[in-house]
Amino acid sequence: MAIPTDRSAIWFVTGTSHGVGLGLVKQLLERGDCVAATTRSSVRLLAALGDRVDTSRLCPLTVDLRNETQVKQAVQETVERFDDLDVVVNNAGYGFLAAIEKTSARDVRDMLDVQVVGVWNVLRAALPVLHTQRSGHVVNVSSVLGLTAVPAWGLYCAGKFALEGLSEALAAEVADFGIDVTIVEPGCFRTGFLSQSSLAVPADATEQYPGIRQMVDNYLKLQGNQLADPLVGAAAIIDRVVAGKSPLRQVLGSDSHAYATAKVRALLANLAATAGTAPATDFPAA
């Protein structure tokens, strides 16, 4: 479903106080659309938008996405404020760098609560609205690390791999109801994602893993030199939604495309290598 042309489209976007999420809010308001923008701090969001952005069509919402009640209230407030809901963008998330062995139970729970449970809370709250009207678009912002994994990013990859799986299932479940689903798979955007203020790095995460310690240092040094422009990325996401029916996945960034291509090639090689042995577990043909 392309977004409506006879009125302003209504967007519900999570994780909006910086990066691609903030870029989405700015560009959507400039388009004349209405935006319910969730963040952990509405004050920070409004400060980031500044005085030059017309916020009359903005509904800033301070929401803990892990709290199902808060999420339901936010979606309800969105529908009450704007009388409709067209597009849901699950964008909230954060980075985490550590060896698997050095990732605590609390670290795991915190990450999955945001990247998986939080998304599920939003979907449970928003899908009944889209389902009833038999139209809408869900955009789940994953990562190329939802397709392939690299050392030190194991926990982050676990969350994004889960997001990919639930998104694929969701797309098949809601297709007959006029609801589109897009999985966005960015590479490294030039945001604050790799800064120490946005990236969780446990103090003892790399003591026994010198290779990972070097990788963590390299990632932190990459901050400010990432390949992709977050404003262009935000515009690409909007364009995909405006266009309507489109492929399930939206790969953004040359680095993302290269990683994804390498993963597909490796998987094809693995399948070819096991083609002869895989049928060995089948019952004999009758």
N, C-alpha and C positions, 0 to 999 in steps of 0.2 A: 504494500500500500504506500503510495506517495503521500506526503503530508497534505492536508487540505489546502486548497487555493482560494476558497471563498471566505477565509478568516485566518487570524493568526494561529499558528500551530502552538500547541501546548507541550512543553518539554519538562521532564522531571530528570534532573541530572545530579548525580552524587559526586563527592570529591571535587569541589569547585573553587577552593580558595587559592589554588596555584596550578601551574602547568597547563596541560591540555584541558582540564576541566574548566579552569578560569577562562581560557581562550574560547571554549565553547559558549560559555555564558555571555561573554562580550559580543561575540559574533552573532549569536542568536538574538540578543537584544537589538543589535544594529539592524538585523533583518526585519525587525518588527514582530518577532515571535514573543511568546510569554514563557517565562522560565521559573520553575520551582527549583531552587538550587540548595542542595543540602551540603552542610559542612560541619565540622566540629566547632566552628566559631563564625557566626554570621558577621560579627564585628570585623574580623579579619578579611572576610569576603568583600564586604562593602568598602573597606579601606583599599583593597587591591583593585577594585573596579574604579575607584576615584570619582571625581566630580564630572568628568566629561561623558560618562555613560548614563543614558536615560534609564533609570531603574524603576520607572512607573509600572513596567510589566514584569517586574522581578518579585518573586516571593522567596526571600532568604529564609532558610530553615536550619536551625541548629539541631542536628540529629545524630545520635549514636546508632549507627546502622546495625550494631549487634543487638539492639533492643527492639524486639518485634513490635511492642506497643508504640514506641516512638515512631517507627517507620510507618505503621498503619495510620497513625495520626497525621503524619506528614503527607501521605498520599491523599488522605481524606481532605486535608486543608487545601491541597493543590486543586482538587476537583471542585471544592466549594468556592475557591477564589476565582478560578478560570472557567468553570462550568464544563470542563472536558479534560481529556488527557490523550495525547497522540503518540509521544515518543518517550521511552524510558532509557536513560543512559546510565549503566552501572560502571562508574569510572573510579570510585574510591579505592585506594590501596597504598601500600608503601613497600620499600625494599628491605631486604634482610640478607646480610652476608655472613656466613659462618659454615664451618664444616658440619656435616650431619651429626657427628659424634658430639659436637659442642653446642648443639641446639637443644635448649631445655624444653621440658614439657610445657612451661608457660609460654615460651616463644612460639611453639607449634600451635597452641590453642589461640593465642592472640592473632596470629597470621590467618589461620583458617576461619576464625570468627569474622574477620573483616572481608577476606577474599571469597569465602564460600557462604558462610551463614548469613552475612550481611546482604549478599546478592540474593540469596534465597528469600530473605525477609522482604526485600523490595519486590521480588517477583510475586510472592504470595499476596502482597498488598495491591499491586498494580494490575496483575493479570485479570482479576475479575472485572475490572473496569473495561479493559481492552476486549476481553472475551464477550462481554455483554453487547458492546457496540460493534463487534466483529470487524475490528480494524485496529491498527496500531503498529508500532515498530519498537523492538527491544534491541538495544546496542549494548553488548557486554565487552568492555575493554579488557582484553587479555594481554598477551605479550608474545613475542616470538619464543620466549621461554615457557610458553604454554605448549609449544610444539617440540622443543628440544631442550635438553638440560646441560648445564655446564657446572664445573666444580664451584663451590661456595654459594651457589644460588639454589641449593636443594629445597629449602623450605619455601622460598618464593615460587619455584617451579611447581612444587606440590600443589600450592593454591591455584596457580594458573592452569595446570593440567586438569584439575578438578573443574575449574570454570569452563574449560573447553568441552569437557564431557557433558556437563549439564546443559550447556548451550546447544550442542548438537542434538541432544534429546529434546530440548525445548522447541527447537526449530521444527522438528518433525511433528511434535504434539500440537502446535498452534497453527500450522500452515493452513489447515482447512477453515480456520476462523478469520482469515484475512490479516493475520499478524505476522509480520516479517521479523527475522532475527539476523543480526549481524555480529560476528565475532571480530573485533579489531585486534590486530597483532602488530603492535609497534616494535621498532627497535629502540635505539637510544635517542630520545628527544632531548634537546638542550633546555631542560628544566632544572629544578633543584633536586631532582630525584636521587642523584648520586652525591648530594651534599651530606655532611655529617648530621645536619638537622633533620633530614628526611630519611636517611638510611640507617637502619638498626644494625649495629656491629657489636656483638657482645665483647666485653673486655678480654676474655680469655679464649676467644673463638678460634684463634689460629696458632696458639702456642706450640702445638705438636704437629702442625701442618705448615711448614715453611713455604711450600708452593702456593698454598691458599693465602697465606699472609702476603705474599708478593702480588697475587691477583687482587686482593682487597686494596692494597696500596695503589695498584694500577687503575682500578675502577674509580677510586677517590680522585686520582689525578685527572681522570677523563672529564670530571665536572667542568662545564663551560666549553668543552670541545666536542660535544656529541654531534653527530652528523645531521640530525633531523630538526626541523623548525616546528615547534609545537603549535604555532598559529596556523601554519599550513596544514598540519595534521588535523587540527580542529575543523578547518574548512573542508578537508577531505571527508571527514565523518559526516558533516552536515550535507555535503553534496551527495553522498551515498544514500542518506535517508531521503532527501528530496527526490532523488531519482526513482525511489521505490524498489520494486523487485530486483534483486541483484544476487551475485554469488554469496554464499554464507560467510566466507572469510574476506577480510580487508587487510592486506599486508601493507604496512606503512614503513618506509625507509629501506634504503638499499642494503643496509646491514641485516635487517629482518629478512628480506627476500633471500639473501645469500645463506643465512643460517637455515631458513626453512627449506630451501632447495637442497642443501647438504643433507638435512635430515631425511627428506624424501628419497634421495639417492641411496643413503645408507639403509633405509628400510627396505627398498626394492632389492638391494643386494642381499640383505638378510633373508628375505622371502625366497629369492632365487636359490640361495644356499640350502634352505630347508625344504624346498619343494618336494624332494624325493623322500624325506623322512617323515614329514608331517602326517601323511595318510596312514602311517604304521599303527596309530592308536585307534583307527576305525575298526568297528566290527567287520568281519568278512562279509562280502556281498552274498545275499541269499541265492 
